[in-house]
Amino acid sequence: MAITKNVIAGICTAFLFACGNTPQTGEKKDFIEENIEFARAQIGKELDVIEASGKCLNPVTLKPDSSVYYCGYADWRSGFFPGSVWYLYELTGDTTLLPLAVKYTEAIEEAKNLTWHHDIGFIINCSFGNGLRLAGTPAYKEVIIQAARSLATRFRPVAGIIQSWNVDRGWQSERGWECPVIIDNMMNLELLFEATRLSGDSTYHKIAVSHADRTLAEHFRPDGSCYHVIDYSLKDGSVRHRQTAQGYADESIWSRGQAWAIYGYTICYRETHDRKYLDQALKTFHMMRSLKQMPADLIPYWDMDAPNIPNEPRDASSAACIASALYEISTLDVPDAASYKAYADSLLVSLSSPAYRAPLGTNGHFLLMHSVGSIPHNSEIDVPLNYADYYYLEALKRKRDIEREQ
């Protein structure tokens, strides 16, 4: 995607106070309010499509033919759309959204028993976790605890980590890995921390800390950037390989991996108050912020070492995730905390501009354009992704919460 200087200028001026994708008359609306209204209208159109189908569909992205791809409960992305409806309910106060959030959440309950991949945290925490927070449904507690039990079956004590992928089938089996762990797995630890809080069983908390500590020791380069995949020996726990699966190269800076690291270690600091976790989140963010190839609008390329920069696809999902993490960091006891909010604000201004926010009724009714799934797999290149929308809504919520308290 080419971002012109004129587009950047528009981002920095017209959208500082969010005039939206269509001209406004009279007084300009508040930035947060305008984006919430847009999200309600855009997602509302997708809700109409789902409800008219008579099915419980779960939108993820667009197919090559521009039709919407819907996933089943076992897909790692199945929790993001239900989670987005929960956030939209929270942001708007629209009670008509509540039964829909409940319906779409409970449709993926069977995911609590998944043991063959690590993404159960993404699935359950984004859906049932938000549902428990906002609706207080007692049954959701047991879903979260059972999901943590399932995730805990993937803990490998010798290496001290949670195995991300099985290697007995699919493309993972062709890489020669024994026990691959991806940086994405840091995002699943929140489920374990929550399960200990709900159950009183410290096992889940201990597993999360063990995984965070070993990842901290093995996944990061001296400059703060992280590898995507670390392959461990099941026999002695040693590192067998440091590689990538979705980045440009083993030693490159895959942007969404950096976003997972920043967000994931912010979670770990919140849950443990261990400063080393926050220090890593900050180090990785400062590395990203200081890259000379970072675009003027701050939306990262899919990989910051991709060979055709500046003519490489952007990844709005990385920007949305980083923005959400930075809003949380800005509330912590860190030097110059306001600078993290300011950077997050700049990310949201860019994401909310016509360069990234879709015109109403387009883009398969997803909020954001221009994300990347996996270029090495020729999959989901320059398309909307439901997790970009989820973290965008979460960032809006966090921004609103912070500003209401000021």
Secondary structure as GFF3:
##gff-version 3
##sequence-region A 1 406
A	DSSP	alpha_helix	5	12	.	.	.	ID=ss1
A	DSSP	alpha_helix	31	53	.	.	.	ID=ss2
A	DSSP	beta_strand	59	62	.	.	.	ID=ss3
A	DSSP	beta_strand	68	70	.	.	.	ID=ss4
A	DSSP	alpha_helix	80	92	.	.	.	ID=ss5
A	DSSP	three_ten_helix	95	97	.	.	.	ID=ss6
A	DSSP	alpha_helix	98	106	.	.	.	ID=ss7
A	DSSP	three_ten_helix	109	113	.	.	.	ID=ss8
A	DSSP	alpha_helix	120	124	.	.	.	ID=ss9
A	DSSP	pi_helix	125	129	.	.	.	ID=ss10
A	DSSP	alpha_helix	130	135	.	.	.	ID=ss11
A	DSSP	alpha_helix	138	152	.	.	.	ID=ss12
A	DSSP	beta_strand	155	156	.	.	.	ID=ss13
A	DSSP	beta_strand	161	162	.	.	.	ID=ss14
A	DSSP	three_ten_helix	171	174	.	.	.	ID=ss15
A	DSSP	beta_strand	180	182	.	.	.	ID=ss16
A	DSSP	three_ten_helix	183	188	.	.	.	ID=ss17
A	DSSP	alpha_helix	189	199	.	.	.	ID=ss18
A	DSSP	alpha_helix	203	218	.	.	.	ID=ss19
A	DSSP	beta_strand	229	232	.	.	.	ID=ss20
A	DSSP	beta_strand	239	243	.	.	.	ID=ss21
A	DSSP	alpha_helix	255	272	.	.	.	ID=ss22
A	DSSP	alpha_helix	275	290	.	.	.	ID=ss23
A	DSSP	alpha_helix	316	329	.	.	.	ID=ss24
A	DSSP	alpha_helix	337	351	.	.	.	ID=ss25
A	DSSP	three_ten_helix	363	365	.	.	.	ID=ss26
A	DSSP	beta_strand	371	374	.	.	.	ID=ss27
A	DSSP	beta_strand	379	383	.	.	.	ID=ss28
A	DSSP	alpha_helix	386	405	.	.	.	ID=ss29
###
